[in-house]
Amino acid sequence: MKELVEFIAKAIVNEPTQVQVTEEEGEDGLILKLQVAPDDKGRVIGKQGRVAQAMRTLIRVLAAKEGRRAVLEIV
């Protein structure tokens, strides 16, 4: 899942070298934290949060296939 988030984020942003994804285990399951350059935050979030919501949906589907829960946070 980490690789998928990284791949999508690097395809969207202007500075792909600034993309960092970290994984943490939380109470609700896996927490993926996405960090991008300050100028690229808007690109990752998208208009009305559509890009971020689409990424979250993909993460939830992949996690459900594994029988887990996952959350994407944009830091």
C-alpha positions as CSV (number, residue, x, y, z in Angstrom):
1,M,0.0,0.0,0.0
2,K,2.9,2.3,0.8
3,E,4.2,1.9,-2.7
4,L,0.9,2.6,-4.3
5,V,0.5,5.9,-2.4
6,E,4.0,6.9,-3.3
7,F,3.5,6.1,-7.0
8,I,0.3,8.1,-7.2
9,A,1.7,11.1,-5.3
10,K,4.9,11.2,-7.3
11,A,2.8,11.2,-10.5
12,I,0.8,14.2,-9.4
13,V,3.3,16.6,-7.7
14,N,5.9,18.9,-9.3
15,E,8.6,17.8,-6.8
16,P,8.5,14.0,-6.6
17,T,11.7,13.9,-4.6
18,Q,9.9,15.5,-1.7
19,V,7.3,12.7,-1.4
20,Q,7.6,10.6,1.7
21,V,5.2,8.0,2.9
22,T,5.5,6.4,6.4
23,E,3.5,3.5,7.8
24,E,2.4,3.3,11.4
25,E,0.2,0.7,13.2
26,G,-2.6,2.4,15.1
27,E,-5.7,1.3,17.1
28,D,-7.8,1.3,13.9
29,G,-5.2,-0.5,11.8
30,L,-2.6,0.8,9.4
31,I,-2.0,4.6,9.2
32,L,-0.2,5.9,6.0
33,K,1.2,9.4,6.4
34,L,1.9,11.2,3.2
35,Q,4.3,14.2,3.2
36,V,4.8,16.4,0.1
37,A,6.3,19.8,-0.5
38,P,4.2,22.7,0.7
39,D,3.5,23.9,-2.9
40,D,2.3,20.4,-3.9
41,K,-0.3,20.0,-1.1
42,G,-3.1,21.4,-3.2
43,R,-2.3,19.0,-6.0
44,V,-2.5,16.0,-3.7
45,I,-5.7,17.1,-2.1
46,G,-7.4,18.2,-5.3
47,K,-10.5,20.3,-5.9
48,Q,-12.9,19.8,-3.0
49,G,-10.6,16.9,-1.8
50,R,-11.4,14.6,-4.7
51,V,-7.9,13.4,-5.4
52,A,-7.3,12.7,-1.7
53,Q,-10.6,10.9,-1.4
54,A,-9.9,8.7,-4.4
55,M,-6.5,7.7,-2.9
56,R,-8.2,6.9,0.4
57,T,-10.8,4.8,-1.3
58,L,-8.0,2.8,-3.1
59,I,-6.2,2.3,0.2
60,R,-9.4,1.1,1.9
61,V,-10.1,-1.4,-0.9
62,L,-6.6,-2.9,-0.7
63,A,-6.7,-3.1,3.1
64,A,-10.1,-4.8,2.9
65,K,-8.7,-7.4,0.6
66,E,-6.1,-8.2,3.2
67,G,-8.7,-8.2,6.0
68,R,-7.3,-5.0,7.6
69,R,-8.2,-1.4,8.0
70,A,-6.1,1.5,6.6
71,V,-6.2,5.3,6.8
72,L,-4.4,7.9,4.7
73,E,-3.3,11.1,6.3
74,I,-1.8,14.0,4.4
75,V,0.6,15.8,6.7
